[in-house]
Amino acid sequence: MLIVGLTGGIGSGKTTVSDRFAHCNVPIIDTDLLARELVEPGQPALAEITTAFGSDCLDEAGRLDRTRLRERVFADAEGRKRLEAILHPRIRILARQRIANLTSPYCLLVIPLLAETGMTDLIDRVLVVDAPEAEQLRRVMVRDRSGEEQARRILTAQASREQRLALANEVVENSGDFADLDRQVAALHQRYLALAHAR
């Protein structure tokens, strides 16, 4: 099976693009969702995070307060590395397990931090969702109801557009309307089917 790694900076529209592939019956494995599974109460990863960052990263119900933890690690490079060391090996194992259960010609493995984590060994091709930085900032501020400073700090902590684009086999330009996006996804879907059948 062909495994396409979908990536892009925060606010680039990765979910919008992956949803369109899902409408084409393409299986989507999202590493952000895998990470959420791994930090459910009772999971070993949550216990490790609590040990590393303290119980104040949990809410009243004992669940991970993702917003609070995100604010902490984006302001602390060492903290971010510590969190990644806890989660990334587990995400990698879970992703491989999910892929092994699929029977489709190809799947999308959504890895928002592909350029940062080096998970390229899991995939055959890289699809980058790209948008201008100003548009990314606007979308993040609307989505998270955050100020520009907070949104810019998250953007700065990630790989640059140039670093992501350097990895790309294909690029979706997500700065136009939905009709334009649909055309790009339809063309890519046919391309990936052809590549999968040629393997």
MDTraj code that builds the backbone (N, CA, C; nanometers):
import mdtraj as md
import numpy as np

residues = "MET LEU ILE VAL GLY LEU THR GLY GLY ILE GLY SER GLY LYS THR THR VAL SER ASP ARG PHE ALA HIS CYS ASN VAL PRO ILE ILE ASP THR ASP LEU LEU ALA ARG GLU LEU VAL GLU PRO GLY GLN PRO ALA LEU ALA GLU ILE THR THR ALA PHE GLY SER ASP CYS LEU ASP GLU ALA GLY ARG LEU ASP ARG THR ARG LEU ARG GLU ARG VAL PHE ALA ASP ALA GLU GLY ARG LYS ARG LEU GLU ALA ILE LEU HIS PRO ARG ILE ARG ILE LEU ALA ARG GLN ARG ILE ALA ASN LEU THR SER PRO TYR CYS LEU LEU VAL ILE PRO LEU LEU ALA GLU THR GLY MET THR ASP LEU ILE ASP ARG VAL LEU VAL VAL ASP ALA PRO GLU ALA GLU GLN LEU ARG ARG VAL MET VAL ARG ASP ARG SER GLY GLU GLU GLN ALA ARG ARG ILE LEU THR ALA GLN ALA SER ARG GLU GLN ARG LEU ALA LEU ALA ASN GLU VAL VAL GLU ASN SER GLY ASP PHE ALA ASP LEU ASP ARG GLN VAL ALA ALA LEU HIS GLN ARG TYR LEU ALA LEU ALA HIS ALA ARG".split()
xyz = np.array([
    [0.0840, -0.1193, 0.0000],
    [0.0000, 0.0000, 0.0000],
    [0.0880, 0.1250, 0.0000],
    [0.0468, 0.2222, -0.0802],
    [0.1166, 0.3504, -0.0849],
    [0.0769, 0.4317, 0.0378],
    [0.1759, 0.4857, 0.1077],
    [0.1487, 0.5672, 0.2267],
    [0.1935, 0.7097, 0.1987],
    [0.0959, 0.7998, 0.1971],
    [0.1222, 0.9410, 0.1696],
    [0.1206, 1.0164, 0.3023],
    [0.2312, 1.0820, 0.3336],
    [0.2382, 1.1632, 0.4543],
    [0.1883, 1.3032, 0.4246],
    [0.0807, 1.3428, 0.4911],
    [0.0257, 1.4771, 0.4719],
    [0.0735, 1.5653, 0.5855],
    [0.1298, 1.6800, 0.5509],
    [0.1804, 1.7710, 0.6532],
    [0.1542, 1.9152, 0.6125],
    [0.1803, 2.0054, 0.7029],
    [0.1609, 2.1483, 0.6786],
    [0.1687, 2.2209, 0.8106],
    [0.1957, 2.3478, 0.8059],
    [0.2041, 2.4266, 0.9285],
    [0.0680, 2.4441, 0.9924],
    [0.0679, 2.4909, 1.1156],
    [-0.0572, 2.5166, 1.1859],
    [-0.1383, 2.6199, 1.1070],
    [-0.2675, 2.5941, 1.0924],
    [-0.3532, 2.6872, 1.0199],
    [-0.3425, 2.6778, 0.8687],
    [-0.2711, 2.5776, 0.8176],
    [-0.2574, 2.5653, 0.6716],
    [-0.3801, 2.4986, 0.6087],
    [-0.4564, 2.4248, 0.6889],
    [-0.5767, 2.3588, 0.6367],
    [-0.5614, 2.2092, 0.6158],
    [-0.4770, 2.1448, 0.6974],
    [-0.4544, 2.0003, 0.6828],
    [-0.5836, 1.9206, 0.6989],
    [-0.6634, 1.9561, 0.7981],
    [-0.7878, 1.8825, 0.8235],
    [-0.8854, 1.9019, 0.7090],
    [-0.8948, 2.0231, 0.6573],
    [-0.9829, 2.0501, 0.5431],
    [-0.9442, 1.9630, 0.4248],
    [-0.8150, 1.9504, 0.3998],
    [-0.7667, 1.8680, 0.2882],
    [-0.7882, 1.7196, 0.3167],
    [-0.7535, 1.6737, 0.4363],
    [-0.7694, 1.5307, 0.4660],
    [-0.9168, 1.4902, 0.4643],
    [-1.0064, 1.5804, 0.5047],
    [-1.1507, 1.5506, 0.4983],
    [-1.1949, 1.5263, 0.3538],
    [-1.1361, 1.6014, 0.2598],
    [-1.1722, 1.5832, 0.1192],
    [-1.1215, 1.4488, 0.0661],
    [-1.0033, 1.4070, 0.1109],
    [-0.9562, 1.2733, 0.0730],
    [-1.0456, 1.1656, 0.1349],
    [-1.0908, 1.1890, 0.2573],
    [-1.1799, 1.0924, 0.3234],
    [-1.3089, 1.0749, 0.2433],
    [-1.3582, 1.1829, 0.1810],
    [-1.4790, 1.1739, 0.0975],
    [-1.4546, 1.0871, -0.0259],
    [-1.3282, 1.0691, -0.0624],
    [-1.2912, 0.9783, -0.1739],
    [-1.2673, 0.8366, -0.1223],
    [-1.3077, 0.8098, 0.0029],
    [-1.2913, 0.6780, 0.0671],
    [-1.1454, 0.6405, 0.0899],
    [-1.0614, 0.7412, 0.1081],
    [-0.9204, 0.7176, 0.1416],
    [-0.9088, 0.7093, 0.2936],
    [-0.8497, 0.6030, 0.3477],
    [-0.8319, 0.5962, 0.4932],
    [-0.7365, 0.7063, 0.5416],
    [-0.7738, 0.7687, 0.6515],
    [-0.6933, 0.8759, 0.7105],
    [-0.6485, 0.8313, 0.8492],
    [-0.5186, 0.8350, 0.8725],
    [-0.4648, 0.8113, 1.0070],
    [-0.3980, 0.9408, 1.0497],
    [-0.4521, 1.0026, 1.1533],
    [-0.4048, 1.1344, 1.1969],
    [-0.3236, 1.1178, 1.3252],
    [-0.1962, 1.1540, 1.3209],
    [-0.1113, 1.1338, 1.4390],
    [-0.1540, 1.2224, 1.5558],
    [-0.2210, 1.3348, 1.5297],
    [-0.2752, 1.4152, 1.6401],
    [-0.3824, 1.3370, 1.7157],
    [-0.4658, 1.2640, 1.6413],
    [-0.5700, 1.1834, 1.7061],
    [-0.5095, 1.0639, 1.7789],
    [-0.4022, 1.0074, 1.7212],
    [-0.3327, 0.8985, 1.7914],
    [-0.2761, 0.9507, 1.9241],
    [-0.2198, 1.0719, 1.9203],
    [-0.1639, 1.1313, 2.0422],
    [-0.2725, 1.1503, 2.1476],
    [-0.3916, 1.1891, 2.1039],
    [-0.5028, 1.2062, 2.1994],
    [-0.5400, 1.0731, 2.2654],
    [-0.5407, 0.9664, 2.1845],
    [-0.5687, 0.8332, 2.2396],
    [-0.4648, 0.7962, 2.3452],
    [-0.3405, 0.8293, 2.3169],
    [-0.2299, 0.7887, 2.4038],
    [-0.2279, 0.8622, 2.5378],
    [-0.2977, 0.9763, 2.5444],
    [-0.2965, 1.0519, 2.6715],
    [-0.4312, 1.0440, 2.7441],
    [-0.5131, 0.9462, 2.7069],
    [-0.6376, 0.9242, 2.7811],
    [-0.6042, 0.8804, 2.9242],
    [-0.6919, 0.9100, 3.0207],
    [-0.6679, 0.8644, 3.1583],
    [-0.6422, 0.7145, 3.1643],
    [-0.5408, 0.6767, 3.2413],
    [-0.5045, 0.5364, 3.2555],
    [-0.3962, 0.4920, 3.1594],
    [-0.3656, 0.5737, 3.0582],
    [-0.2613, 0.5382, 2.9624],
    [-0.1234, 0.5702, 3.0203],
    [-0.0232, 0.4847, 2.9941],
    [0.1115, 0.5084, 3.0478],
    [0.1696, 0.6440, 3.0076],
    [0.1394, 0.6906, 2.8865],
    [0.1943, 0.8187, 2.8411],
    [0.1453, 0.9334, 2.9287],
    [0.0187, 0.9282, 2.9715],
    [-0.0334, 1.0361, 3.0565],
    [0.0383, 1.0370, 3.1907],
    [0.0646, 0.9184, 3.2457],
    [0.1377, 0.9098, 3.3732],
    [0.2776, 0.9701, 3.3577],
    [0.3442, 0.9411, 3.2450],
    [0.4783, 0.9957, 3.2218],
    [0.4754, 1.1478, 3.2072],
    [0.3741, 1.1971, 3.1370],
    [0.3610, 1.3427, 3.1190],
    [0.3380, 1.4103, 3.2530],
    [0.2540, 1.3501, 3.3351],
    [0.2257, 1.4069, 3.4673],
    [0.3513, 1.4089, 3.5529],
    [0.4317, 1.3024, 3.5447],
    [0.5584, 1.2983, 3.6186],
    [0.6535, 1.4064, 3.5689],
    [0.6585, 1.4245, 3.4369],
    [0.7534, 1.5201, 3.3772],
    [0.7113, 1.6652, 3.3967],
    [0.5800, 1.6920, 3.3898],
    [0.5343, 1.8320, 3.3878],
    [0.4513, 1.8716, 3.5094],
    [0.4192, 1.7751, 3.5954],
    [0.3422, 1.8073, 3.7149],
    [0.1932, 1.7902, 3.6941],
    [0.1215, 1.7748, 3.8040],
    [-0.0225, 1.7485, 3.7972],
    [-0.1014, 1.8715, 3.7537],
    [-0.0377, 1.9890, 3.7482],
    [-0.1115, 2.1075, 3.7042],
    [-0.1366, 2.1066, 3.5528],
    [-0.0843, 2.0044, 3.4826],
    [-0.1164, 1.9926, 3.3394],
    [-0.2425, 1.9072, 3.3193],
    [-0.3074, 1.8682, 3.4302],
    [-0.4336, 1.7947, 3.4242],
    [-0.5490, 1.8862, 3.4639],
    [-0.6689, 1.8562, 3.4103],
    [-0.7862, 1.9323, 3.4538],
    [-0.8476, 1.8664, 3.5768],
    [-0.9621, 1.9184, 3.6204],
    [-1.0251, 1.8675, 3.7436],
    [-1.0664, 1.7213, 3.7317],
    [-1.0930, 1.6760, 3.6082],
    [-1.1363, 1.5373, 3.5871],
    [-1.0180, 1.4419, 3.5693],
    [-0.8955, 1.4945, 3.5781],
    [-0.7782, 1.4096, 3.5628],
    [-0.7378, 1.3853, 3.4184],
    [-0.7958, 1.4633, 3.3278],
    [-0.7594, 1.4524, 3.1866],
    [-0.6531, 1.5569, 3.1544],
    [-0.5789, 1.5312, 3.0472],
    [-0.4739, 1.6244, 3.0071],
    [-0.5359, 1.7564, 2.9632],
    [-0.4878, 1.8663, 3.0213],
    [-0.5287, 1.9996, 2.9780],
    [-0.4346, 2.0387, 2.8640],
    [-0.4775, 2.0088, 2.7430],
    [-0.3906, 2.0246, 2.6259],
    [-0.3513, 2.1708, 2.6027],
    [-0.4441, 2.2611, 2.6282],
    [-0.4141, 2.4035, 2.6068],
    [-0.3049, 2.4499, 2.7020],
    [-0.3179, 2.4129, 2.8278],
    [-0.2189, 2.4549, 2.9276],
    [-0.0814, 2.3942, 2.8985],
    [-0.0815, 2.2652, 2.8633],
    [0.0460, 2.1996, 2.8331],
    [0.1092, 2.2593, 2.7078],
    [0.0253, 2.2869, 2.6062],
    [0.0776, 2.3450, 2.4820],
    [0.1425, 2.4808, 2.5086],
    [0.0772, 2.5637, 2.5902],
    [0.1342, 2.6948, 2.6227],
    [0.2691, 2.6802, 2.6924],
    [0.2793, 2.5799, 2.7771],
    [0.4058, 2.5578, 2.8486],
    [0.5169, 2.5126, 2.7562],
    [0.4886, 2.4126, 2.6720],
    [0.5970, 2.3563, 2.5911],
    [0.6367, 2.4464, 2.4745],
    [0.5440, 2.5292, 2.4253],
    [0.5824, 2.6191, 2.3171],
    [0.6691, 2.7333, 2.3686],
    [0.6673, 2.7549, 2.4977],
    [0.7544, 2.8572, 2.5560],
    [0.8848, 2.7976, 2.6086],
    [0.9003, 2.6643, 2.5943],
    [1.0151, 2.5962, 2.6546],
    [1.0620, 2.4836, 2.5622],
    [1.1712, 2.5090, 2.4900],
    [1.2205, 2.4114, 2.3916],
    [1.2556, 2.2778, 2.4562],
    [1.3144, 2.2814, 2.5750],
    [1.3497, 2.1560, 2.6434],
    [1.2247, 2.0784, 2.6832],
    [1.1252, 2.1515, 2.7284],
    [0.9987, 2.0867, 2.7644],
    [0.9332, 2.0212, 2.6442],
    [0.9421, 2.0884, 2.5306],
    [0.8844, 2.0328, 2.4091],
    [0.9560, 1.9034, 2.3700],
    [1.0878, 1.9038, 2.3819],
    [1.1648, 1.7820, 2.3502],
    [1.1278, 1.6678, 2.4449],
    [1.1065, 1.7015, 2.5727],
    [1.0709, 1.5994, 2.6714],
    [0.9343, 1.5384, 2.6370],
    [0.8392, 1.6247, 2.5990],
    [0.7060, 1.5766, 2.5621],
    [0.7128, 1.4889, 2.4369],
    [0.7920, 1.5320, 2.3388],
    [0.8062, 1.4543, 2.2152],
    [0.8700, 1.3185, 2.2421],
    [0.9651, 1.3134, 2.3350],
    [1.0312, 1.1866, 2.3681],
    [0.9330, 1.0876, 2.4306],
    [0.8313, 1.1402, 2.4991],
    [0.7291, 1.0541, 2.5589],
    [0.6308, 1.0051, 2.4528],
    [0.5885, 1.0965, 2.3639],
    [0.4795, 1.0643, 2.2719],
    [0.5219, 1.0050, 2.1379],
    [0.6284, 1.0565, 2.0778],
    [0.6589, 1.0189, 1.9395],
    [0.6873, 0.8700, 1.9184],
    [0.7640, 0.8033, 2.0054],
    [0.7833, 0.6585, 1.9832],
    [0.6518, 0.5809, 1.9905],
    [0.5624, 0.6225, 2.0795],
    [0.4327, 0.5548, 2.0919],
    [0.3448, 0.5830, 1.9695],
    [0.3480, 0.7062, 1.9199],
    [0.2706, 0.7411, 1.8004],
    [0.3171, 0.6577, 1.6815],
    [0.4482, 0.6439, 1.6687],
    [0.5071, 0.5671, 1.5585],
    [0.4569, 0.4214, 1.5607],
    [0.4583, 0.3591, 1.6786],
    [0.4140, 0.2192, 1.6930],
    [0.2655, 0.2066, 1.6581],
    [0.1842, 0.2992, 1.7121],
    [0.0395, 0.2939, 1.6883],
    [0.0074, 0.3184, 1.5411],
    [0.0798, 0.4097, 1.4776],
    [0.0576, 0.4372, 1.3350],
    [0.0867, 0.3129, 1.2518],
    [0.1970, 0.2461, 1.2813],
    [0.2312, 0.1230, 1.2068],
    [0.1224, 0.0165, 1.2240],
    [0.0696, 0.0054, 1.3458],
    [-0.0360, -0.0933, 1.3719],
    [-0.1607, -0.0626, 1.2896],
    [-0.1989, 0.0660, 1.2865],
    [-0.3200, 0.1053, 1.2124],
    [-0.3014, 0.0831, 1.0619],
    [-0.1832, 0.1169, 1.0112],
    [-0.1555, 0.0992, 0.8677],
    [-0.1618, -0.0489, 0.8310],
    [-0.1088, -0.1341, 0.9191],
    [-0.1055, -0.2795, 0.8920],
    [-0.2452, -0.3382, 0.8769],
    [-0.3458, -0.2723, 0.9338],
    [-0.4833, -0.3230, 0.9287],
    [-0.5603, -0.2763, 0.8054],
    [-0.4982, -0.1928, 0.7201],
    [-0.5680, -0.1372, 0.6046],
    [-0.5476, -0.2242, 0.4805],
    [-0.6444, -0.2164, 0.3883],
    [-0.6347, -0.2939, 0.2634],
    [-0.6562, -0.2058, 0.1400],
    [-0.6584, -0.0743, 0.1559],
    [-0.6861, 0.0163, 0.0433],
    [-0.5610, 0.0363, -0.0422],
    [-0.5763, 0.0906, -0.1656],
    [-0.4584, 0.1149, -0.2505],
    [-0.3592, 0.2108, -0.1850],
    [-0.4129, 0.3139, -0.1183],
    [-0.3242, 0.4068, -0.0480],
    [-0.3961, 0.4658, 0.0716],
    [-0.3197, 0.5226, 0.1625],
    [-0.3782, 0.5921, 0.2778],
    [-0.3020, 0.7216, 0.3014],
    [-0.3646, 0.8104, 0.3762],
    [-0.2982, 0.9336, 0.4195],
    [-0.2602, 0.9186, 0.5657],
    [-0.1343, 0.9436, 0.5952],
    [-0.0887, 0.9492, 0.7335],
    [-0.0611, 1.0965, 0.7621],
    [-0.1467, 1.1583, 0.8419],
    [-0.1344, 1.3011, 0.8707],
    [-0.0322, 1.3197, 0.9828],
    [0.0780, 1.3866, 0.9488],
    [0.1861, 1.4115, 1.0457],
    [0.2154, 1.5617, 1.0449],
    [0.1450, 1.6390, 1.1296],
    [0.1652, 1.7844, 1.1271],
    [0.3116, 1.8254, 1.1433],
    [0.3862, 1.7556, 1.2277],
    [0.5254, 1.7936, 1.2553],
    [0.6240, 1.7019, 1.1814],
    [0.5920, 1.6658, 1.0581],
    [0.6775, 1.5747, 0.9823],
    [0.8195, 1.6284, 0.9675],
    [0.8325, 1.7551, 0.9345],
    [0.9657, 1.8138, 0.9147],
    [1.0455, 1.8160, 1.0444],
    [0.9742, 1.8272, 1.1572],
    [1.0416, 1.8357, 1.2869],
    [1.0745, 1.6983, 1.3455],
    [0.9893, 1.5978, 1.3169],
    [1.0039, 1.4679, 1.3842],
    [1.0834, 1.3661, 1.3041],
    [1.0991, 1.3897, 1.1745],
    [1.1734, 1.2941, 1.0926],
    [1.1040, 1.1606, 1.0772],
    [0.9701, 1.1581, 1.0778],
    [0.8965, 1.0324, 1.0628],
    [0.8824, 0.9920, 0.9163],
    [0.9737, 1.0366, 0.8325],
    [0.9643, 1.0073, 0.6896],
    [0.9805, 0.8582, 0.6591],
    [1.0370, 0.7816, 0.7529],
    [1.0521, 0.6377, 0.7301],
    [0.9174, 0.5656, 0.7276],
    [0.8121, 0.6303, 0.7764],
    [0.6796, 0.5682, 0.7796],
    [0.6060, 0.5837, 0.6475],
    [0.6551, 0.6706, 0.5583],
    [0.5763, 0.7092, 0.4407],
    [0.6549, 0.6913, 0.3108],
    [0.5790, 0.6922, 0.1993],
    [0.6389, 0.6797, 0.0666],
    [0.6487, 0.8140, -0.0049],
    [0.5520, 0.9017, 0.0222],
    [0.5496, 1.0328, -0.0427],
    [0.5071, 1.1382, 0.0588],
    [0.5423, 1.2644, 0.0297],
    [0.5059, 1.3754, 0.1187],
    [0.4150, 1.4723, 0.0431],
    [0.2980, 1.4966, 0.0996],
    [0.2041, 1.5956, 0.0475],
    [0.1994, 1.7114, 0.1463],
    [0.2396, 1.8284, 0.1019],
    [0.2415, 1.9465, 0.1889],
    [0.1209, 2.0344, 0.1574],
    [0.0448, 2.0690, 0.2614],
    [-0.0612, 2.1685, 0.2485],
    [0.0010, 2.3031, 0.2812],
    [-0.0040, 2.3943, 0.1857],
    [0.0661, 2.5214, 0.1999],
    [-0.0321, 2.6377, 0.1954],
    [-0.0040, 2.7377, 0.2783],
    [-0.0825, 2.8619, 0.2796],
    [0.0107, 2.9748, 0.3208],
    [-0.0164, 3.0970, 0.2768],
    [0.0669, 3.2110, 0.3184],
    [0.0649, 3.2268, 0.4708],
    [0.1776, 3.2721, 0.5252],
    [0.1895, 3.2840, 0.6710],
    [0.0812, 3.3737, 0.7304],
    [0.0489, 3.4831, 0.6628],
    [-0.0545, 3.5744, 0.7146],
    [-0.1887, 3.5030, 0.7268],
    [-0.2185, 3.4154, 0.6308],
    [-0.3427, 3.3395, 0.6344],
    [-0.3392, 3.2353, 0.7468],
    [-0.2236, 3.1712, 0.7663],
    [-0.2094, 3.0760, 0.8771],
    [-0.2379, 3.1456, 1.0110],
    [-0.1762, 3.2618, 1.0310],
    [-0.1959, 3.3362, 1.1556],
    [-0.3428, 3.3699, 1.1768],
    [-0.4079, 3.4175, 1.0718],
    [-0.5495, 3.4558, 1.0824],
    [-0.6337, 3.3352, 1.1233],
    [-0.6102, 3.2207, 1.0583],
    [-0.6892, 3.1008, 1.0889],
    [-0.6661, 3.0523, 1.2313],
    [-0.5410, 3.0541, 1.2771],
    [-0.5102, 3.0083, 1.4132],
    [-0.5763, 3.0991, 1.5161],
    [-0.5710, 3.2301, 1.4926],
    [-0.6305, 3.3253, 1.5870],
    [-0.7820, 3.3063, 1.5965],
    [-0.8455, 3.2804, 1.4824],
    [-0.9908, 3.2570, 1.4816],
    [-1.0234, 3.1246, 1.5498],
    [-0.9492, 3.0195, 1.5121],
    [-0.9769, 2.8850, 1.5650],
    [-0.9550, 2.8767, 1.7157],
    [-0.8412, 2.9282, 1.7620],
    [-0.8049, 2.9161, 1.9033],
    [-0.8503, 3.0342, 1.9884],
    [-0.9112, 3.1344, 1.9222],
    [-0.9487, 3.2590, 1.9920],
    [-0.8281, 3.3141, 2.0689],
    [-0.7142, 3.3144, 1.9989],
    [-0.5900, 3.3597, 2.0628],
    [-0.5432, 3.4890, 1.9980],
    [-0.4499, 3.5535, 2.0636],
    [-0.3920, 3.6752, 2.0097],
    [-0.2841, 3.6433, 1.9077],
    [-0.2411, 3.7470, 1.8381],
    [-0.1405, 3.7260, 1.7336],
    [-0.0086, 3.6772, 1.7922],
    [0.0268, 3.7267, 1.9102],
    [0.1550, 3.6877, 1.9708],
    [0.1602, 3.5373, 1.9971],
    [0.0518, 3.4849, 2.0561],
    [0.0465, 3.3405, 2.0843],
    [0.0497, 3.2603, 1.9548],
    [-0.0271, 3.3021, 1.8549],
    [-0.0313, 3.2312, 1.7273],
    [0.1055, 3.2347, 1.6590],
    [0.1714, 3.3497, 1.6649],
    [0.3025, 3.3635, 1.6006],
    [0.4073, 3.2777, 1.6723],
    [0.3939, 3.2651, 1.8058],
    [0.4891, 3.1832, 1.8813],
    [0.4794, 3.0362, 1.8387],
    [0.3572, 2.9880, 1.8189],
    [0.3382, 2.8496, 1.7732],
    [0.3965, 2.8335, 1.6331],
    [0.3681, 2.9307, 1.5466],
    [0.4175, 2.9254, 1.4089],
    [0.5695, 2.9242, 1.4050],
    [0.6308, 3.0071, 1.4897],
    [0.7770, 3.0174, 1.4935],
    [0.8417, 2.8895, 1.5465],
    [0.7709, 2.8196, 1.6358],
    [0.8258, 2.6963, 1.6944],
    [0.8274, 2.5814, 1.5931],
    [0.7478, 2.5948, 1.4856],
    [0.7416, 2.4890, 1.3857],
    [0.8466, 2.5109, 1.2776],
    [0.8639, 2.4094, 1.1948],
    [0.9519, 2.4225, 1.0787],
    [0.8991, 2.5335, 0.9884],
    [0.9874, 2.5934, 0.9122],
    [0.9465, 2.7003, 0.8219],
    [0.8751, 2.6431, 0.6993],
    [0.8037, 2.7292, 0.6276],
    [0.7401, 2.6859, 0.5023],
    [0.8448, 2.6259, 0.4092],
    [0.9592, 2.6904, 0.4021],
    [1.0653, 2.6449, 0.3117],
    [1.1123, 2.5043, 0.3473],
    [1.1260, 2.4771, 0.4782],
    [1.1688, 2.3430, 0.5220],
    [1.0659, 2.2370, 0.4837],
    [0.9373, 2.2699, 0.5017],
    [0.8326, 2.1731, 0.4659],
    [0.8287, 2.1511, 0.3152],
    [0.8324, 2.2606, 0.2399],
    [0.8233, 2.2491, 0.0940],
    [0.9414, 2.1722, 0.0355],
    [1.0561, 2.1791, 0.1028],
    [1.1737, 2.1049, 0.0564],
    [1.1512, 1.9536, 0.0644],
    [1.0605, 1.9087, 0.1508],
    [1.0299, 1.7657, 0.1649],
    [0.9243, 1.7176, 0.0660],
    [0.8532, 1.8115, 0.0032],
    [0.7303, 1.7791, -0.0692],
    [0.7541, 1.7039, -0.1997],
    [0.6738, 1.5995, -0.2202],
    [0.6591, 1.5396, -0.3531],
    [0.5445, 1.6092, -0.4268],
    [0.4410, 1.6443, -0.3511],
    [0.3265, 1.7185, -0.4035],
    [0.2896, 1.8290, -0.3054],
    [0.2253, 1.9339, -0.3581],
    [0.1831, 2.0473, -0.2753],
    [0.0375, 2.0813, -0.3077],
    [-0.0425, 2.1008, -0.2036],
    [-0.1767, 2.1567, -0.2186],
    [-0.1681, 2.3024, -0.1772],
    [-0.2031, 2.3912, -0.2689],
    [-0.2067, 2.5344, -0.2379],
    [-0.3431, 2.5655, -0.1786],
    [-0.3463, 2.5977, -0.0488],
    [-0.4740, 2.6204, 0.0185],
    [-0.4926, 2.7681, 0.0522],
    [-0.4909, 2.8498, -0.0509],
    [-0.5163, 2.9925, -0.0284],
    [-0.6325, 3.0408, -0.1147],
    [-0.6928, 2.9488, -0.1928],
    [-0.8060, 2.9862, -0.2775],
    [-0.9379, 2.9440, -0.2156],
    [-1.0373, 2.9174, -0.3012],
    [-1.1685, 2.8768, -0.2509],
    [-1.1782, 2.7242, -0.2449],
    [-1.2915, 2.6760, -0.1933],
    [-1.3093, 2.5320, -0.1760],
    [-1.3152, 2.4589, -0.3098],
    [-1.3683, 2.5240, -0.4132],
    [-1.3753, 2.4600, -0.5447],
    [-1.2342, 2.4324, -0.5977],
    [-1.1443, 2.5268, -0.5760],
    [-1.0053, 2.5098, -0.6175],
    [-0.9415, 2.3941, -0.5410],
    [-0.9706, 2.3880, -0.4111],
    [-0.9173, 2.2805, -0.3275],
    [-0.9701, 2.1445, -0.3743],
    [-1.0984, 2.1388, -0.4062],
    [-1.1586, 2.0140, -0.4536],
    [-1.0916, 1.9657, -0.5825],
    [-1.0620, 2.0590, -0.6733],
    [-0.9957, 2.0225, -0.7990],
    [-0.8566, 1.9638, -0.7726],
    [-0.7828, 2.0277, -0.6820],
    [-0.6477, 1.9790, -0.6505],
    [-0.6520, 1.8400, -0.5882],
    [-0.7449, 1.8201, -0.4945],
    [-0.7547, 1.6902, -0.4261],
    [-0.7983, 1.5816, -0.5237],
    [-0.8932, 1.6123, -0.6121],
    [-0.9394, 1.5127, -0.7100],
    [-0.8239, 1.4680, -0.8000],
    [-0.7425, 1.5639, -0.8424],
    [-0.6283, 1.5304, -0.9286],
    [-0.5253, 1.4474, -0.8521],
    [-0.5001, 1.4830, -0.7285],
    [-0.4029, 1.4087, -0.6467],
    [-0.4535, 1.2677, -0.6175],
    [-0.5830, 1.2554, -0.5938],
    [-0.6413, 1.1234, -0.5669],
    [-0.6144, 1.0296, -0.6849],
    [-0.6375, 1.0780, -0.8056],
    [-0.6117, 0.9959, -0.9249],
    [-0.4628, 0.9640, -0.9373],
    [-0.3804, 1.0603, -0.9076],
    [-0.2350, 1.0395, -0.9141],
    [-0.1914, 0.9304, -0.8174],
    [-0.2423, 0.9374, -0.6934],
    [-0.2006, 0.8390, -0.5922],
    [-0.2561, 0.7001, -0.6240],
    [-0.3758, 0.6928, -0.6795],
    [-0.4294, 0.5619, -0.7211],
    [-0.3396, 0.5003, -0.8279],
    [-0.2985, 0.5834, -0.9253],
    [-0.2131, 0.5345, -1.0327],
    [-0.0767, 0.4885, -0.9782],
    [-0.0211, 0.5679, -0.8871],
    [0.1079, 0.5314, -0.8276],
    [0.0963, 0.4024, -0.7458],
    [-0.0154, 0.3880, -0.6743],
    [-0.0358, 0.2682, -0.5917],
    [-0.0476, 0.1439, -0.6808],
    [-0.1213, 0.1556, -0.7917],
    [-0.1400, 0.0396, -0.8796],
    [-0.0134, 0.0053, -0.9566],
    [0.0760, 0.1032, -0.9703],
    [0.2005, 0.0786, -1.0448],
    [0.3082, 0.0141, -0.9597],
    [0.2833, 0.0016, -0.8292],
    [0.3845, -0.0524, -0.7390],
    [0.4019, -0.2025, -0.7581],
])
top = md.Topology()
chain = top.add_chain()
for i, resn in enumerate(residues, 1):
    res = top.add_residue(resn, chain, resSeq=i)
    for name in ("N", "CA", "C"):
        top.add_atom(name, md.element.get_by_symbol(name[0]), res)
traj = md.Trajectory(xyz[None], top)
